[in-house]
Amino acid sequence: MYLFLFFLLFSGGSLSLALITRGVTLPFHGRIVRAFVNS
């Protein structure tokens, strides 16, 4: 499931997806997502 979410993030990179992923995953994963979005 996490791989699917990250695949969507890397292929689409939409902010809504990032917010959903950050809300679903653990804080550690959320930190990675935030770093990816900021870059």
C-alpha positions as CSV (number, residue, x, y, z in Angstrom):
1,M,0.0,0.0,0.0
2,Y,2.8,2.4,0.9
3,L,4.6,1.6,-2.3
4,F,1.4,2.4,-4.3
5,L,1.1,5.7,-2.5
6,F,4.7,6.6,-3.1
7,F,4.3,5.5,-6.8
8,L,1.4,8.0,-7.1
9,L,3.5,10.7,-5.5
10,F,6.4,10.2,-7.8
11,S,4.3,10.0,-10.9
12,G,1.8,12.7,-10.1
13,G,3.3,14.7,-7.3
14,S,0.0,16.4,-6.4
15,L,-0.4,18.3,-3.2
16,S,-3.7,16.5,-2.3
17,L,-1.9,13.2,-2.6
18,A,0.9,14.4,-0.4
19,L,-1.6,15.5,2.3
20,I,-3.4,12.2,2.2
21,T,-0.2,10.2,2.4
22,R,1.0,12.4,5.3
23,G,-2.2,11.8,7.1
24,V,-2.2,8.0,6.6
25,T,1.5,7.1,7.0
26,L,3.6,7.4,10.1
27,P,5.3,10.7,11.1
28,F,8.6,9.3,9.7
29,H,7.1,8.7,6.3
30,G,5.3,12.1,6.5
31,R,8.7,13.7,7.0
32,I,10.0,12.1,3.8
33,V,6.9,13.2,1.9
34,R,7.3,16.7,3.1
35,A,10.9,16.8,2.0
36,F,9.9,15.5,-1.4
37,V,7.2,18.1,-1.8
38,N,9.5,20.9,-0.7
39,S,12.1,19.9,-3.2
